[in-house]
Amino acid sequence: MRCRVISMKQSQLFSKTRREDPSNEEARNARLLIRGGFIQKEMAGVYSFLPLGLRVLNKIIGIIREEMNTLPSTELFLSALQDPLVWGKTDRWSDKNVDIWFKTAFRAGGEVGLAFTHEEPLTNLMRDHIRSHRDLPIYVYQFQTKFRNETRARSGLIRTREFIMKDLYSFSKDKESHDVFYEKMKEVYKRIFKKAGLGDRTHLTYASGGSFSKYSHEFQTVCKSGEDAIHVCGECKAAVNDEVLPDLGKCPECGNDKLVRENAVEVGNIFTLGTKFSEALGLNYVTEEGGKKAVFMGSYGIGPGRLMGVVAELLGDDKGLRWPASVSPFDIHLVLLGKGEEEKLSAEKIYNELTGRGFDVLFDDRDASAGEKFADADLIGIPARIVASARTVRENVYEYRARFDSEARKVGFGEIVEELKAEK
């Protein structure tokens, strides 16, 4: 699902690139994203998304939303402010049980929390909407800001204290119907990570399942700077994390005992919740036989901002970012070289024609040197670049280079359009 075409002239973009790394950032993704003008650090673990960064974030959200809507599931938006009485029913309001709360107080009296997840409030909400077996199953999701009082927040967008999460919750009649949906979600998540450019590096990973299933599943992306350790099967590419490796010793998918240890970042997870929350909060339904039964639940999360950080961390290089076409802030970076009227008109023409054909174009029309423009183009990392100059005007061609290619090619406008269409 593509957003409405919005091209932009770079002279109108207020955010600026930086030549030097920010001194207070350790993580590669944060250094590149700040230098490229995608994000701004407000404090440890808290970042603002600037126009370029917001475009990338929205592209990732669009990929996820499109897949969520194939299930089918319904989007909603829950409150970030949390009622202690609801959370007290599961013993998760206590700081002894949950140590990542941000809490504050109303001026009129009484505590309130900022949500770090939404199992409790959504289960409580569903008491007004689930009465009978005819109401089930229900699948709902949201993109909502979460707040977590992390002790360590020094990995850029990979570990933050304020972030957007896509969290989907399933409400089923029983474990059997839940399991069918759970298996479907595995495939949906695989498609999401493939579309975002991380499919070959991201592994379905077995993790501890808690009270209601033997295993939960994480989606872990292999990354040298990752804080998690996983063990990847060389045959089927499934993985197990450190926590469950002693209990398994081999791949749970194919039985292969040759597993390779890798550092990784968790980019998604799916959990069987069972009836833990529905029993605590009184979410029941009337069965076909007329009895009463607790709703069987599941939870499925992805952090779009974290996913953006992992893409930047893995695919960036010494020159800057290298976005996959699916999540790039623009389809094309059009660079104007020279100040002559002919090259300006040529660049304006291709800018308007590409936009009219449905491509998002960032047009570098600034009064800056060729070296500065090329350095910024490398740093921003849009996957396709077109150069309009006096020479290209004379030869009636444009210099075209994909970000991952080392050499530019001289091609006509029609060839550029066909190649860009193939990338979409």
N, C-alpha and C positions, 0 to 999 in steps of 0.2 A: 504494500500500500504506500503510494507516494504522496507527499504533501503537495499543496499547490505550488506551482513554479514561482520561485522568488529569486531573481537574479539581483546582483548588487554591484555597484561601483566601489572599488576599494577606497577611493577618496572620501566616501561617505561612512566608512567603517571607523568608528572612534577608537576601537581597541588597537593597541600598538604591539608590534613584536619587540623582542629583546635579543640583544646579541649575547648576553652573558646569562649563565644559570642563576636562578635565585639562590641566595646564600643559605636560606633556612629550609631547604628541601633536600631530603635524601633520595627519594624515589624518582626514578627516571621518568615515569609517566607525569608526575607533577612538574618536573623541570621543563619537559618539552611542552606540556600544555600551557604552562604559564608563559614561557618564552614565545609561544605561537599566538598568544592572545586569546586562548580558549577559556581559561578560568582565572580567577583571582583568589588568592588565599586571604581569608578574613581573620582566621585564628587557627590553632592546631586542630586539624580534623574538620574544618569548615571552609567550604569553597563556594564562591559565586560563579555562575556560568555566564560568561560573556557571549555576545551574539554568535560567534563561530562555535563555541562550545555547546550552546543551547541547540544549534542546528544538528550537531552530532548526536546529542542526547535524544532529541526528538526523532531522529532517524532510527535509533535503537529502540525507542519506545514504540515507534510505528511497526517495526518488525515483530516485536513481542505482541502488540495488540492484535495484529493481523492473525497471528497463530492462535491467540486466545479465542478469537472469534470463530475459529473453525471447529471448536469443540462440540457443541456451542457452549459458551458461557456468557454471562451478563456483567457489564461493567458497572461499578458503583463507586462511591467516594465517602469514606468514613471520617469521623472527626479525629483529629490528632489529640485533643484533650480527653483524658481518661478518668473515669469515675473509680475511686478506690474501692467502693462497695462491690462493684462487679469483679474486680481483680482479686479482692479478698476471698471470694468463693473458691478460687483455685490456689490460694496461698501464694500468689505471685505478686502481690503488692508489697510484701515484706522485702526490705533491702537485704535480709539474710538469705532469702531464696533467689532474688534477682538483684544483682549488684550494678546494673547498667541504667537504672531509672534516672531520668531528669524529672524532678518534682518541684512544685511550687505551691503557692497558696492563693486562694481568692481573697480580695480585700475585705469581703464580707465574712470571711472565715471558711475554713475547710480546705483540705489538700486537693490537688489535682496533679495528674501526671501527663507527660508527653509520650505518646505511644512508641514503643520499640517494636511492636508487632500487634496483630489485631484478632487473635483467636477469641479472646474473651468477649470483647464488645460485639463482634459479629455473631458469635453463638448466642449471646443475650438478645441481639436484634432479631435473630431468626425465630425466637420463641413466638413472635407476633405473626409469623408468616408460614411456619411449618406446623401443621396440625395432623395431617393424614398421610398415609402411604401414597396417596394420589399427588401429594405436593413434591414428592421426591423422584429423581434426584434433582438437586440444585447445585449449580456451579457459578460462583461469583468471583470477580477479581477487581482489583483497583491498582492505580498508580498513586501512591501516597507517601508523603514525607514521614520518615521515621527518625527517631532520636535515640541515640545510644551513648551512654556516658563511658566511652571506652577509655581505659587507662593508657593504652598506646594508640596513638593516631598519627603515624608518621610514614604512611605508605601512599601518600597522595590520595587519589580517588578510590583506591583499593580498600582502605579502612578509614572511614570517616565517622563523625559524631552526628551528622545530619545528612540524610540521603533519601533519594526516592527509591522505593521498592515496589515491584510488581508482586503482590501476593494474591494468590488464588486459593480459595477454600472450596472443598467439595463436601456435600451433605448427601449421604446415601442411606439406603434402607439397611444394608448389611455389608459384611466384609466382602462377600462374593461380588456384589455390584461395584463396591469401591475398588476392588482389585482390577477390574476391567478398565476403569477410568485411570487408575494409577499407571497401568502399563501403557495406555495411550499417551499419558503425559510424558513418559520417557521419550517417546518418539517426537513429540512436539518440541521438547527441549533440545533434542539433537538437531532438529531443523533450525531452531532459533540460532544456535551457536554456529551452525554452518553458514547461515545467511549473514551473520555478523562478521565472518571471516576467521573464526576460531575453531571450525569444525574438526580439522585434522589434529588439533592440539588439545582438544577437550575430551575428557574420558568420563564415562559413567562409572562412578566410584561407590563401592559398598562401604557403608558406615554403620555405626551402632543404631539400632532401630528403636530403642526405648522400650516402653511398656507393652506396645500393641503389635509389634512386628519384629521379626528377627533382625531385619536390616532396614535402614533408611538409605536413600541414595543422594549422593552429591554429584555435581558436575564440576570437575576439577580441570583447570587449564594448566598445562605444564609451563612453568616459568621459573627461571633461575632464582629470581628474587622472592618467590612465593614462600609463605610462612608455613604451609602445610606440607606433609610428606605423604606421598602415595606410592603404590607399587603397581606398575603397569604390566599387563599381560602382553607378551610379544606376539601372541597368536590372534586373539580376538579384540585386543585393545581396551578391554574392561580393566578396572583397577580396584584396589582396596586401600583404605587408609591405614595409617599406623595403628589406630585404635583396635581394628578388627583383624589385622594381619595375624597375630598370635593364635586366634581362634580358627583361622582358615588355612593359612600356609600355602594356598594355591588359588588359582583363579576360580571364582564361584560360577563363572559363565561356562568355561570350557574345560576346567580341570588342569590346565597347564600349571606346572610348578615353577616355571622360570619367570619370575617377576622382577622388573627393573625399578629400583627406587628413583623417584623424581621429586623435585620441589614443585609445588603447584599452588594455584590460587583458586579457591572455591568461587565459582561464578553462578551457581544455582543449586537448589536442593529441593527434594520432595520427601514428604513425611506422611506416614500413616499415623493419624492422631487417635483413631479408634473412638471410644466413647468417653475419654477422659474429660473433655470440656463439656460435652452434652450432658453427662451425668451430674457434673458439678453445678451447672447452670440451669438444669431442668429442661433441656431441649429434647422433647420426646414426640413421638407420633403414634397415631392409632393404626395398628396393623390391619391387614385384610380380615383377620379373624376377630378383630375387635379388642385385642389386647393393647398394651402400652409398651413401647420399646424406645430406647435411646438411639438417637441419630448417630450414624457412623461417619466420621469425618477424616479429611485429609488436608494437607497444607503444602503449597507449592510456590517457592519464591525465586525471584531473580532481581538483582540490583542493576538497573540500566547504567547508573553512573560508574559502578564498579566495573561493569563490562567495558565501558568506554575507557577506563583506566588501564585495564588489562590489554586491550587492543593497542593503546598508545605505548604501553610498557614493552610489548613484544615486537611490534612492527616498526617502531621508530628506529632511526639510525643516527649516525653522527651529524647528519645534516638537518634532521628534524623528523616530523611525523610522516607516516605513510599509511593513509587511510584506505581500507578496502572501499570500492565504489559504493557498496550498499550503505555505508554509514558516513561517507565523506560529507563535509558541510556543503560542498558544491560538487557538481559533476565535472566542471571544467574551470581551470584557472586561465583566463585570457590575459596575456601580458602585452602591453603596448610599449614598444621601444621607439624612441625618437619623438620629435616635437613637430614634425611636418604635417601639413594639412592632409596630405594624401594618406599617410599611415593612420592618422586619427580617424578619417572617414572609413578606411578599410576595417579598422578595429571596431568602430561603432556598428558597421554593417553586419559583421559576423556575430557581434554581441546580440544584436536585435534578432537576427535570423535564428541563432541557436536557442535563444529564449523562446521565440515563437514556435520552435519545434519541440518544446517541452523540456529543455535542459536548464538546470540551474547553473548560472555562470557567475563567477567572481571576476570582475573586470578590473585589472590593475591599471587604472588611468592616471595614477599619481605622477607628479613631477619629481621623479627620482631617477637615480642612475640605473643602468642595466644590472650592475652587480648587486645593488640593493634589492631590486625587484626579483632577481633570480634566487638570491639568498632567502628572501621572505617566502617565495613560492616553495622552495625546498622545506622550509621550516613548517609552513602551514600544511603541506602534504596532500593537497588535492590530487587525485590519481591521474588526471589528464591535463596537459598544459598545451596551450596554443600561443605562439608568438606572432604578433603582427608588427612588421618593421618596414623600413624603406625597401629593403631587399625583397621581402616577400611580396610587396606591392608590385615591384618591377617584374617579378617572375610569376605573378598571379597564383601563388601557392602560399601555404602557411607552414611554419615549423610546428610540428606536433610531436609531443613526447609523453609517453606514459611515465608516471612517477617511478615505476619499478624498472624502467628501461634506462640504459646508460646513454643511448644516442637519440637525438632528435631526427625526425624524418620530414622531408618536404612533401606535403600532400595537398590535394585539392579539397575544397569545402565538402563536396559530396562524399569523398572517402572518409573524412573526419566524422561526418554524421553517421555513416554506416557502421564505423568502428565503435562509436559511442553507443549506438543502439544495441549492438551485440553485448556490450558490457552491462546494460541495464537488466 
